[in-house]
Amino acid sequence: MSGMQKPAASGICPFCGVATPVPHETQEACIAALHSEIGRMRGILATLRPAGVTRPTEDPENSAAASVRLALD
């Protein structure tokens, strides 16, 4: 039985690596936990913005709503 994995004591499933109080008993449970973790990470990543990037400030002179005067000669 040396090829069998021992249950993780740290709260991480030894089969899929997802944090859980006890290891998942089936492959389907691991797959479901992985899908849940993917959804959770996508939600976190969707809220992140790059560091050091600020929103452009509205410059009235460069705004699309600024009036333009054309002179034809």
mmCIF file of the C-alpha atoms, coordinates in Angstrom:
data_MODEL
# 
_entry.id   MODEL 
# 
loop_
_atom_site.group_PDB 
_atom_site.id 
_atom_site.type_symbol 
_atom_site.label_atom_id 
_atom_site.label_alt_id 
_atom_site.label_comp_id 
_atom_site.label_asym_id 
_atom_site.label_entity_id 
_atom_site.label_seq_id 
_atom_site.pdbx_PDB_ins_code 
_atom_site.Cartn_x 
_atom_site.Cartn_y 
_atom_site.Cartn_z 
_atom_site.occupancy 
_atom_site.B_iso_or_equiv 
_atom_site.pdbx_formal_charge 
_atom_site.auth_seq_id 
_atom_site.auth_comp_id 
_atom_site.auth_asym_id 
_atom_site.auth_atom_id 
_atom_site.pdbx_PDB_model_num 
ATOM 1  C CA . MET A 1 1  ? 0.000   0.000  0.000   1.00 0.00 ? 1  MET A CA 1 
ATOM 2  C CA . SER A 1 2  ? 2.947   2.342  -0.387  1.00 0.00 ? 2  SER A CA 1 
ATOM 3  C CA . GLY A 1 3  ? 1.383   3.824  -3.567  1.00 0.00 ? 3  GLY A CA 1 
ATOM 4  C CA . MET A 1 4  ? -1.666  5.194  -1.739  1.00 0.00 ? 4  MET A CA 1 
ATOM 5  C CA . GLN A 1 5  ? -1.698  8.829  -0.750  1.00 0.00 ? 5  GLN A CA 1 
ATOM 6  C CA . LYS A 1 6  ? -2.135  9.671  2.918   1.00 0.00 ? 6  LYS A CA 1 
ATOM 7  C CA . PRO A 1 7  ? -4.866  12.149 3.939   1.00 0.00 ? 7  PRO A CA 1 
ATOM 8  C CA . ALA A 1 8  ? -3.554  15.680 4.281   1.00 0.00 ? 8  ALA A CA 1 
ATOM 9  C CA . ALA A 1 9  ? -3.427  17.024 7.811   1.00 0.00 ? 9  ALA A CA 1 
ATOM 10 C CA . SER A 1 10 ? -3.320  20.665 6.712   1.00 0.00 ? 10 SER A CA 1 
ATOM 11 C CA . GLY A 1 11 ? -6.857  20.806 5.285   1.00 0.00 ? 11 GLY A CA 1 
ATOM 12 C CA . ILE A 1 12 ? -5.918  20.384 1.631   1.00 0.00 ? 12 ILE A CA 1 
ATOM 13 C CA . CYS A 1 13 ? -7.234  17.508 -0.446  1.00 0.00 ? 13 CYS A CA 1 
ATOM 14 C CA . PRO A 1 14 ? -4.222  15.375 -1.466  1.00 0.00 ? 14 PRO A CA 1 
ATOM 15 C CA . PHE A 1 15 ? -5.916  14.461 -4.734  1.00 0.00 ? 15 PHE A CA 1 
ATOM 16 C CA . CYS A 1 16 ? -6.908  17.865 -6.159  1.00 0.00 ? 16 CYS A CA 1 
ATOM 17 C CA . GLY A 1 17 ? -5.135  20.370 -3.887  1.00 0.00 ? 17 GLY A CA 1 
ATOM 18 C CA . VAL A 1 18 ? -8.261  22.363 -2.957  1.00 0.00 ? 18 VAL A CA 1 
ATOM 19 C CA . ALA A 1 19 ? -8.570  23.487 0.666   1.00 0.00 ? 19 ALA A CA 1 
ATOM 20 C CA . THR A 1 20 ? -11.069 21.290 2.491   1.00 0.00 ? 20 THR A CA 1 
ATOM 21 C CA . PRO A 1 21 ? -11.417 19.940 6.041   1.00 0.00 ? 21 PRO A CA 1 
ATOM 22 C CA . VAL A 1 22 ? -11.338 16.334 4.788   1.00 0.00 ? 22 VAL A CA 1 
ATOM 23 C CA . PRO A 1 23 ? -10.082 14.822 1.504   1.00 0.00 ? 23 PRO A CA 1 
ATOM 24 C CA . HIS A 1 24 ? -12.682 14.367 -1.234  1.00 0.00 ? 24 HIS A CA 1 
ATOM 25 C CA . GLU A 1 25 ? -13.867 10.792 -1.463  1.00 0.00 ? 25 GLU A CA 1 
ATOM 26 C CA . THR A 1 26 ? -14.578 10.705 -5.187  1.00 0.00 ? 26 THR A CA 1 
ATOM 27 C CA . GLN A 1 27 ? -13.153 12.088 -8.389  1.00 0.00 ? 27 GLN A CA 1 
ATOM 28 C CA . GLU A 1 28 ? -16.465 13.853 -9.002  1.00 0.00 ? 28 GLU A CA 1 
ATOM 29 C CA . ALA A 1 29 ? -16.149 15.665 -5.663  1.00 0.00 ? 29 ALA A CA 1 
ATOM 30 C CA . CYS A 1 30 ? -12.639 16.820 -6.607  1.00 0.00 ? 30 CYS A CA 1 
ATOM 31 C CA . ILE A 1 31 ? -13.872 18.022 -10.007 1.00 0.00 ? 31 ILE A CA 1 
ATOM 32 C CA . ALA A 1 32 ? -16.759 19.911 -8.393  1.00 0.00 ? 32 ALA A CA 1 
ATOM 33 C CA . ALA A 1 33 ? -14.371 21.519 -5.887  1.00 0.00 ? 33 ALA A CA 1 
ATOM 34 C CA . LEU A 1 34 ? -12.010 22.528 -8.707  1.00 0.00 ? 34 LEU A CA 1 
ATOM 35 C CA . HIS A 1 35 ? -14.882 24.088 -10.684 1.00 0.00 ? 35 HIS A CA 1 
ATOM 36 C CA . SER A 1 36 ? -15.912 26.018 -7.579  1.00 0.00 ? 36 SER A CA 1 
ATOM 37 C CA . GLU A 1 37 ? -12.341 27.203 -7.025  1.00 0.00 ? 37 GLU A CA 1 
ATOM 38 C CA . ILE A 1 38 ? -12.051 28.318 -10.670 1.00 0.00 ? 38 ILE A CA 1 
ATOM 39 C CA . GLY A 1 39 ? -15.262 30.339 -10.322 1.00 0.00 ? 39 GLY A CA 1 
ATOM 40 C CA . ARG A 1 40 ? -14.025 31.892 -7.088  1.00 0.00 ? 40 ARG A CA 1 
ATOM 41 C CA . MET A 1 41 ? -10.700 32.894 -8.652  1.00 0.00 ? 41 MET A CA 1 
ATOM 42 C CA . ARG A 1 42 ? -12.417 34.343 -11.741 1.00 0.00 ? 42 ARG A CA 1 
ATOM 43 C CA . GLY A 1 43 ? -14.551 36.468 -9.444  1.00 0.00 ? 43 GLY A CA 1 
ATOM 44 C CA . ILE A 1 44 ? -11.459 37.761 -7.643  1.00 0.00 ? 44 ILE A CA 1 
ATOM 45 C CA . LEU A 1 45 ? -9.593  38.452 -10.871 1.00 0.00 ? 45 LEU A CA 1 
ATOM 46 C CA . ALA A 1 46 ? -12.584 40.301 -12.339 1.00 0.00 ? 46 ALA A CA 1 
ATOM 47 C CA . THR A 1 47 ? -12.345 42.891 -9.551  1.00 0.00 ? 47 THR A CA 1 
ATOM 48 C CA . LEU A 1 48 ? -8.594  43.534 -9.842  1.00 0.00 ? 48 LEU A CA 1 
ATOM 49 C CA . ARG A 1 49 ? -7.070  46.482 -11.650 1.00 0.00 ? 49 ARG A CA 1 
ATOM 50 C CA . PRO A 1 50 ? -3.399  46.936 -12.596 1.00 0.00 ? 50 PRO A CA 1 
ATOM 51 C CA . ALA A 1 51 ? -1.328  48.748 -9.970  1.00 0.00 ? 51 ALA A CA 1 
ATOM 52 C CA . GLY A 1 52 ? -0.159  52.227 -10.839 1.00 0.00 ? 52 GLY A CA 1 
ATOM 53 C CA . VAL A 1 53 ? -2.736  52.794 -13.566 1.00 0.00 ? 53 VAL A CA 1 
ATOM 54 C CA . THR A 1 54 ? -5.061  55.713 -12.930 1.00 0.00 ? 54 THR A CA 1 
ATOM 55 C CA . ARG A 1 55 ? -8.207  56.653 -14.716 1.00 0.00 ? 55 ARG A CA 1 
ATOM 56 C CA . PRO A 1 56 ? -7.760  59.359 -17.303 1.00 0.00 ? 56 PRO A CA 1 
ATOM 57 C CA . THR A 1 57 ? -9.110  62.667 -16.077 1.00 0.00 ? 57 THR A CA 1 
ATOM 58 C CA . GLU A 1 58 ? -11.544 64.569 -18.229 1.00 0.00 ? 58 GLU A CA 1 
ATOM 59 C CA . ASP A 1 59 ? -9.819  67.458 -19.978 1.00 0.00 ? 59 ASP A CA 1 
ATOM 60 C CA . PRO A 1 60 ? -12.465 69.869 -21.265 1.00 0.00 ? 60 PRO A CA 1 
ATOM 61 C CA . GLU A 1 61 ? -10.202 71.003 -24.110 1.00 0.00 ? 61 GLU A CA 1 
ATOM 62 C CA . ASN A 1 62 ? -9.787  67.434 -25.390 1.00 0.00 ? 62 ASN A CA 1 
ATOM 63 C CA . SER A 1 63 ? -13.301 66.308 -24.659 1.00 0.00 ? 63 SER A CA 1 
ATOM 64 C CA . ALA A 1 64 ? -15.501 65.059 -27.478 1.00 0.00 ? 64 ALA A CA 1 
ATOM 65 C CA . ALA A 1 65 ? -18.232 67.365 -26.189 1.00 0.00 ? 65 ALA A CA 1 
ATOM 66 C CA . ALA A 1 66 ? -16.042 70.461 -26.601 1.00 0.00 ? 66 ALA A CA 1 
ATOM 67 C CA . SER A 1 67 ? -17.188 72.796 -29.343 1.00 0.00 ? 67 SER A CA 1 
ATOM 68 C CA . VAL A 1 68 ? -15.106 72.987 -32.491 1.00 0.00 ? 68 VAL A CA 1 
ATOM 69 C CA . ARG A 1 69 ? -14.825 76.037 -34.708 1.00 0.00 ? 69 ARG A CA 1 
ATOM 70 C CA . LEU A 1 70 ? -13.831 75.557 -38.320 1.00 0.00 ? 70 LEU A CA 1 
ATOM 71 C CA . ALA A 1 71 ? -12.851 78.414 -40.544 1.00 0.00 ? 71 ALA A CA 1 
ATOM 72 C CA . LEU A 1 72 ? -12.868 78.005 -44.304 1.00 0.00 ? 72 LEU A CA 1 
ATOM 73 C CA . ASP A 1 73 ? -10.772 80.378 -46.395 1.00 0.00 ? 73 ASP A CA 1 
# 
